[in-house]
Amino acid sequence: MAEKLSKSKLYALEPLIHKLPEVRSPKRHIPFKEKFIWSGLALIIYLVMSQIPLFGIGAEAYNYFGQLQYVLASRAGTLMQLGIGPIVTSGIIMQLLVGANLINLDLHDSRDKALFTGTQKILAILVGAFQASAFVLSGALVPREDFAAAIPFMILQLVVGVIVVLYMDELVSKYGFGSGISLFIAGGVSSTVFWQAFNPTQVQGGGAIGGAIPNFIVALGKGTPSALRQAFFRPGIPNMMGVIATIVVFLIVIYAVNMRIEIPLSYSRYGGMRGRYPIKFLYASVIPVILSTVVFTNVSILARVTGFSFLGRFEGNTVVGGLYYYLTSPNGIGQLTAQPLRALVYLPVLTVFCMGFAWLWVQMTNMGPSDVADQLKRSGMSIPGFRRDTRIMEKMLGRYIKPVTLLGGAFVGILAASADFLGALSSGTGILLAASIIYRLYREIAKEQLSEMFPAARRLLGE
């Protein structure tokens, strides 16, 4: 341990980390109802905060994140302006530093893991303070002229919002279902999809109904081809093509989540009993899309802070040029046909980023071939027909894990971009994430209910 102390300079932060508030890990089994209450409470707090405008803001806030706001669980001009962006950004930075051995931490060691988690909290708050300052000082959030302390007070509110999200994520991870980040993304996307699909009110400045489905019902009543065409393809407003794209993407994600390759295993400790190790097609899940989105969003923030036009040019609420323009998707068939170059750049860029982040995530979370081979050997498992050697198992697992990781990353990137091109409700990326998260929550809730009904099954379920 002395050698570890001399290697990692992050140990200098330990006194500060020990003073940070922490949600203690439960020392008992958390019942299903209690998990449901904590998860529901966290989601309600998030939704309420996403409706509370910043005190001191002087004008309507522009949504500079565009369609990416749904992935970031962000809501312009509210306490949730920054969403989960600072938390995910800090996570990316820390994982990269660990992967590159720049901070010399062993995440298998309890003390190092606690140091990693605490440092990530501090970094998330610092990133939140930087992003909050960038939004306010760059004019993206305009302060009231009659409130002298509006600027620092708005920055403070945004940082407090980041801290609340940070600890709600920790609370849900330990006492609820899934993670807070996933819950907030799913909650934000689901509420937006519901409103865009069923909004019965008329759009400002016109007589059209805002919701895609009520507008479609009105069009059916008119019975004219032009009314039906308008219901399916009206630009800039939710339409039935978006509803269809949303349903299709949801079903594709559910199907893809259940695709897997199963490698046969034998258990030497149990007389050669057979089993299987599943390698899911979405081996890195939809994490690559979240990480790619956060990187693209930070380009937008840098464009605001620096004012460099090559990073991004904005006209009001719309990005019209620069690098960030090509890192956002045309939304709907109308924009797709009007901006083909933007789509041709965005699709491969998102796909490559998703493939890269899928591979990076697998390596950083000990899901790579060598890590899995070590885990299987320690558990007394081996691949039938081969010697019980870690190198052999690593080679066999690598034949499947490496291509599946890259193909799964490419798949989620292409699917997210395609859904955006078709104008899926909220955003294609948001629907992709929400579908995966909701299905995972469904599986976790079903597992929890089973363990509540049959307490003896908890041991079999790994609890």
Secondary structure, DSSP 8 states (H G I E B T S, - for coil): -HHHHHH-GGGGGHHHHHHS------SS---HHHHHHHHHHHHHHHHHHTTSB-TTB-S----TTGGGGTTTT--TTBTTSSTTHHHHHHHHHHHHHHHTTSS---TTSHHHHHHHHHHHHHHHHHHHHHHHHHHHHTTSS-B-TT-TTHHHHHHHHHHHHHHHHHHHHHHHHHHSSS-HHHHHHHHHHHHHHHHHHH--SB-TTSS-BSSHHHHHHHHHHH--HHHHHHHHH-TTS--HHHHHHHHHHHHHHHHHHT-EEEEEEEEGGGTTEEEEEEEESSTTTTHHHHHHHHHHHHHHHHHHHH--TTT-EEETTEEEESHHHHTS---SHHHHHH-HHHHHHHHHHHHHHHHHHHHHHHHHTT-SHHHHHHHHHHTTEE-TTS-S-HHHHHHHHHHHHHHHHHHHHHHHHHHHHHHHHTT-SS-HHHHHHHHHHHHHHHHHHHHHHHHHH-GGGGTTTT-
